[in-house]
Amino acid sequence: MENASVQLNDLPDEILMMIFKKLHNITLLYSLSDVNIRLNKIVHDSIFTNRLTFVNFVPSRLISQIYSPKYFVCPLPDLVLDRFCSHILSKIHQKVKWLDIESSSMERILSTNYPNLVGIALYNIHLENVVHLFSDVRLFTSTYKKQISSLVIDIKASGEGNPTRDKNIVLFTHIFNTFPNLQTLNIGPSSIWYQYLSFDMSPPTVISSTLLELYVCLVNFSDCLYLLDGRFNQLHTFHVDIDFITSSRSIINNKEKLPNLKSFKLYCDFDTEFYYELILPLLHRMSNLEKLDLALIVLTKKTLIDGNNLKLNIINYLPLLNKFTFNIHSSTSFYTKFNLPSNEYIQETFKDFKNKQIISSIDYFEEKEYSQCHIYSYPYQLIYYNNITNNFPGGIFECVREISLFDERSFEHEFFFQIFQSFLFLEKLTLINQKPQNNKQLRKSKNQNQNLSIIQYPYLLKLDISEAHKDYHEQFLFDNKTCLPNNVRVSMNYRLVKKVTRNFRRITTRSNCAKMNSVIFLEKSKFPDHLKDYFPHAQIS
């Protein structure tokens, strides 16, 4: 058969469009612009030019660091930027409506005029440069200032912890002075993971009647109340991650109604005692709310939070609510093991909920004399799942990347097999358990005709067993129980590891130890010389 090979230009337009939609817009334009008239017409279509992303999002698991964010934002290579700035942008600039830009290439890209630009995302921005950034007429002309309606700004960590109150106020002030018609604002750490905004006890003076959507990470609950004190009176969507939910010394209005708010998300990773005093009064202000998403850890004086609590204190106050998702851990010292509600009772409290897929688990910790209840909407949407006990209900959690395990009862090998099956993309595992395993002999699964001998965590990046019994050091170091991936970072108890590895000479543990690229030993600063031979690829500290 002659001339059997098919060239790209031989394919019909419909097939080419299907192929090109699978590619990154920047890669497509860089590779095929000016190849010929036909391809030019296709790749210059608004589908491929509507949004241009001049940044690379590099997952942190590809970069060897002990502590790292979920991903890093990096600029494109100079070669790519040169071609866009000199040849491509001038031909498609009228079709561009959204730009994603990294700070180092911002000036070059914004030197082109984009008459239909309505949205921009700025990454790796230093907070100290905000005043200069938004006052630079070369970057933001008067036309841009009026037409930009959506802004994402990602603040780059300075290494000095959270920004000061004054810098945060300056940030807000200059954003709304620069973009008076802003409708959507997202100030969030995507390239960083610990930097939250705070106004201390002095709220920003900005006012906007155009802002409709706000996404932000804040230090304290008072910062949230400042932003909902009426300064953004048309706001219909407010999503907030809060570092701490605590009481404030200043008097802040938490009573005025928020009639325009339709969607509210509140996430907090630290426990709070102010569910009734602060969170519920805020929710009661949102009488027209249609969507609510809560992720909270609540300490209560009496009863645990169940379906009856949510109906009485939240749902009954929100008559228009049609979507309610939640992930709530509540704990209390009120119950004993004799009067603790059963999990069947907790499930019964959700029988009237619109969302029928609600999972619950309840535990009592006799040594510490407290109980906890975990309730959440399923399918589970968070990237973390904390305080997993032996009462873990199971399921598939495709979004979860980080888990912590804790119990006053031992975790057996079958439990770890269940964890492996439920969290297929697990990257970080923390284990706290001082109880020895009851049966360390490998057994057959009750549900499968196979040995539960070797458990694999193919995506695991970080493992912390520093507060775990010796049996769990064996669980993860014995190669006939667990197969660790290469380049995993592990925190362990030196004294226990020394026992488990028989003074770092045991063959059964050598394979997993050789895969570690970072080892942190608890309560140990000096190490024997032969330790490096046992951890040949690891930085030991």
N, C-alpha and C positions, 0 to 999 in steps of 0.2 A: 504494500500500500504506500503510494507516494505522498510525501508532504503531510504526514500524519500528525505532526505537532501542531497544537493550537496556540496562537499568539494572543496576548491580552487584547489587542486591537480587533481580533476576530470575533470576540464575544459580543452579543447584543447589549444594548444599553441597560436593559432590565437586569441582566445577569451582573453586569459591572456594578450597578447600583447596589445590588445585594451583597456583593463582595466588599465594596468600599465602605459600606455601613459597619462592617466588622472591624475596620481599621481606625486607628487614632487619627483625628482630623489633621493634626500637624504633620504626622508621618505621611499621610496621603498627599497633602498639598506640597510638601517638600519634595516628594519623590516624583510626582506626576504633573505638576504645573509646568506649562510650556513644552511638554513633550510633543503634543500635536493639537490641532484645533478641536478635534472631537473630545479628547480626554480633558482638555482645558474646560470645555463647556460643562462636562459632568462634574469634575472636582471643584469647580467654582460655583456649583449649585449651592443655594442657601442652606441645604441640609448639612453641608460640610463646612460652611463658612459662618454660620450663625453664631457658633461659640468656638473660640480659639483658646486652647489651654497651653500656655507657654511655660509650663512647669512639669517636673517629674515627681510623682509621689512614690518614694522608695519605702517599702515596708521595713520596719525596724528589725525584723527577724533576719534580714539580709545583711545587717550591719552588726558587727560584734561589739556590743556594749552591755555592761552589767545592768545599767538603768537606761531605758530608752522609751521614747513615745511610741505610739502606734505606727507612725510613719514619719519620714522626713520629707520636706519639700525642697527640691533642688532645681536650679535653673537649667534650661536646655543648653546643649553645647553651642559655643560661639559660631561654629560653622552653620548650624541650623538657623540661628538668629540672624546671621549676616544675610543669608539668602532671603529670609522673610522680609527683613527691613529694606533690602535693596531692590528686590524684584517682585515679591508676591503681594505684600500688604497694599501696595498702591493700586493693585488691580481688583482687589476684593473688599477694600475698606468700607464701601457703602453697604455691604451685606452683613458686616459684623455687628452683632447686638450684645455680645458678652465677651469679656476678656478675663482670663486667669493669668496673673502676672506675678513673678517673683521679684523682690525688691531690686536686685542687682541689674535686671534687664528692663525695669519699669520705664526709665527715661527714653530708651531707644524705641520701645514699642509704642508708647503714647505720643511720640513725635509725629506719627501719622494721624491724620484726621479721620474720625469715625462718626459720620453724621447721624447714624442710627444707633449708636451705642447707648444702652439703657442699664447695663449691669456690669460690675467689675469686681473681681476678687483679688485682693492684694495679700501676698504671702511673705513671711519672714520680715515683717515690718518691725523695726526697732521703735519702741514707744517714745524714746527720746527724740526721734526724728519726725514725730507726727506734725508738729507745728510747721516745720520746713516743708514737709511733704504736701500738706493740704494748702499751703499758701503759695506754692510754686506754680505760677501761671503757665509755665511751659508744659507742666504735666496736666493740670486741670484748668482748661480754659473756661471762660464764662458759659460757653455753650455746654460743655460737659457738666458743669455744676448744675445747670438747670435740667438736663435731660436724664441724668443718672437717677434711677429709681430704686436700684438694688445694689447693696454694697456688702461684700464679705471682707473682713479685715482680720488677718491672722498675725498675732503679735509674737515676735520672736523673743525667746527667753534671753534675758540679759545676764543670767547667772547670779542675780541678786535677790531671788525670791519674787514675791508678788510686787507689782508696781505700787508706788505710793499713791495716796489719796489724790494729791494734787495732779499727778500725771494722768490718772484716770478721768478726772474732771476735765482736764485739757483735751483728752482724747474725745470725749463725748461732745464737748463744745465745738471743736474744730470739725468734727464729722458733720454736724447739723448746720454749721455756718457755711461749710463748703458745698453741701448738697441739700439745699432747702426743700427739694421735692422728693426726698427719700421716702420710699414706702416699705422697703425691707432692709433690715440691718442684721447682720450676723457677725458678732464679735466672739470668736470661740477658738480655743486651742486645738488645732488639728496637728500642727507640727510640734506643739509642746503639750505637756500633760499636767503641769502643776500650777500654772499661772492663772489666777482668778482675779477679777476686778473688784475693787472695794472703794467705797466713798467714805468710809469711817462714819462720822456723824455729820458730814456736810454733803448733802446731795448735790448733783450737778444742776446748774441753772437752766439747762436747755429745755425748750418747749417745742413740740412739733405736733401739728394738727394733720400731717400727711402720713406719718408712720403707721403702718398697718400690721407689720410683722417684726418681732424682735426675738433674736436668739442670742443668749449671752451666758457666760459663766461668772458667778459672783462668789465673794468670800462668805458673806453672812446674809441671814434672812432680812435684816434691815435694809441691805442694798436692794433686795427684791422689792420691798415696800416703797422705797424711794422711787423706783421706776414705775410703780403703779399708783402714784399719788395724784394722777390727773394730768401730768405733763404730756403724756401721749394719749390724748383722750379718744382717738379713733382706733386704737390698737385692737385688733381682733385675734391675733395669734401671739402668744408669749410662751417661749420655751426656755427654761432656766435650769442650769446645773448649779447647785449651791454647795459650797464646801462645808459650812457649819450652819445648823439651824439652832440658834440660841437667842435668848432674850437680849434686848438692847436697852442701854441706859437712856437713850433719847426717846422722846415721845413721837411716834410716827402713826399717822392715820391708817388704821386697818379696818375701817367701817364703811367708807364711802363706796357705793355700788360701782361695778364695772360692767355696765350694760352692753357694751360693744364687744366684749371679749367672748370669742367663740371656741378657741382652742387653747388649752393650758397644759404644759408639761412641767413637772417638778421632780428633779432627781437630786438625791443627796446620798453620798456614800458613807457618811458618819452618822452614828446614832443620835437621836434627839429625844428630849423629854417634853418637847413643846408641841406635840401633835394637837392637843386640845386647845392650848393657849394661843398658838400662832397659825398653824396650818389650816385648821378648820375655819376660823374666822375669815381667813383670806378666801377660801373656797366659797364661803357663804356670800361673798360680795359678787360672785360671778353667776348671777341668776339666769343668764341666757347662754350659759356654756353648753356646747354641743359635743366637744371632745375633751377628755381628761385622761392624762397619763401620769401615774405616780410611781416613783421608786424610792422607798423610804425604809429606814431602820428606826423603829420606835420603841422607846422604853416607857412602859406604862406602870401605874401604881396598882391597878387592879386587873381588869379583864384584858385578854388578848384581843387583837383586832381580827374580826371574822366578817362574814357576810352581813350579819345583823348590824354590826357596828357601821359598816360602810353604808348600808341602807338608811339607818337612823341619822347619821351625822353628815353624809355627803349626798347620796342620791335623792333623798327627800327634799333637799334644798335646790336641786338643779333639775327642774321639770323638763328642760329641752335636751338633756343629756342623752345622746344616742350611741356613743362609743366611750367605754370606760375600761382602760387597761391599767394594770397595776402590778407591782412587785413589792410586797410589804413584808418585812420581818418585824414581828413584835415580840417583846420579851417582858416578863414580870416575875416578881417574887411572891405574888399573891397566892398562887396555887401550891398544893403539895401533890405528891404522886397519887394520893387517894381521891382528890377532887378535881384532877385535871380533866378537861373535856377530851373526849375521844376525837380521833380524826374523822370518824363517821359523823359525829355531831357537827364538826366544822364544815364538812362538805354539805350537810343538810341546810346550813345557813345560806348557801348560794343557790338553792333550788329555783328561786324566782328570778335569777339574773338572766339578762338577755344573752350574755356570753356564757354558754354552757360548759366551755372548756376552761375550768378554773381548778387548779391543782393546789392541794394543801398538804402540809405535814406538820406534826406537832411533837415536841420533845420535852422531856423533863430531865434536868441534870441534878441528880441527888447530891453530889458532892458540893456543888456551888449553890444549891437550893434555889434554882430558878427554872422557868419554863420558857419555851419559845414556840412561836407559830409562824410558819412561812406560807403565804398565799400569793398566787400569781396567775396571771392570764397566760394561757397556752394557745398557740406556740410562743415560746419564750423569745424575747427580742433583745435582751441585754447581752453585753459581751462578757459579763462576769456572773458567777453564781457562787455565793459565799455561804459558809457555815453548813456545809453538807454533812449530814449524820447518817447513821445506819438506817434511818427511816426515809431516806431519799426515795421518792416515788418513781424514779426512772423517767424514761422518755428520750427523745432525740433533740439535742440542743445545738443546731448548726451555727448559731451566732456566737455562742460562748467561746471565749479564748482564755479565760482566767477563772480558776476555781480555788476555793479553800475548803479543807475537810477538818471537821472537829467533832469529837465525841468523847464521852466518858466510858463508852463501851468499845471493845476492840474492833478494829477493821480487819476482816478476814480476806483471804485472797479473792474469794468470789465477789466481794464488794469492789475491789479494784478492777475486776473484770467488767462489772457493771458500769463503773466510771468510764472505762475505756470505750465501751459500746455507746454510751450516752454523749460523750464529748469528743467527737471524732477529730475536731480541729484544735484541740487543747494546746495552748502555748505556755501557760504558767500554772503550776500546781503548788499549793502550800498545804502542808499536813501538820496538824497539831493533835497528838494523841499519845498519852503516856501509859496506856493499857497494853500489856503484851497480847499477842495473838493467841487464841485458844487452840487453833489447829494450824500448825505451820506446814503440815504435810499437804502436798498438792493432791487435790481430789478432782473427780469428774463433776462437771456441771450437772445439775438436776434437769436442766432443760435441753442440754446438748450432749451428744455422744462424743465428747472430746475432752482431753485433758486441759484444765485451766492452767497450763504450765507457764507459758511465756506471754506476757502482756506487752504490747508495743504502744508507744506514744509518739507517732512519727513526726508531729509538729512541735513537740515540747521544746521550749527554749530555756525555761527557768523552773527549777525544782527546789523547794525549801522544805527540808525535813529536820531542821535544826532543833525543833521543839517536839520531836517524835521519839518514841521508845526505840530501843535497839532493834526490835523485830521489824520495824518499818525501814530502818537502814538496810536490813537484809532484804526486805521486800523489793527495794529499788536497786540494790547493788548486785544481788545474785542474778547471774545471767540465765539461770533456769527458771526464774520467776518474771523478770522484767528485761526488756531490751530497750535501753535508752538510745535516742538518736545521737548522731554526732554533733559536737559543738554545743552541748547543753551546759547551762550554768547552774551550779548546785551549791546550796548552803546546807551544811551538816554539822553534827556534833563530833568533834575530833576524838574524844574519848571513846565514843560508841563506834565510830568508823575504825578506829584502831583495833577494837575487839572483833568487829565483824570481818575485817580483812586479815585478822591474825597478824597484826603488826605490819600490814601492807605487804603481805607475801602470798595471800590466798589466790589460787587460780580462778575460782568461781566468781570472784568480784573484779578481777583484773580487766575483763573486757569492757564493762560499763564504765569503770574509772578511767580507762584510756580514751573514752569518747568525750570526756568533759574538757571544755576550754576555759572554765573558770570555776574555782572551788573556794568557798568561804567557810572556814572552820570556826565554830563557836568556841569562845573562851580559850583560844590558843594563838600565840603570836610567833613562837619559834618552832621550827620543824626539822626533823632529821633529814640528812642528805639523801637517803634512799627514797624519800617520799616523792621526789621529782621523777624517779624512774617508774613509780606506780601511776602517776598522773602525768604522762609525758607531754601532753598537749595543753595542760591547764596552767593558768596563772593562779597561784595559790596565795591566799591572804587570810 
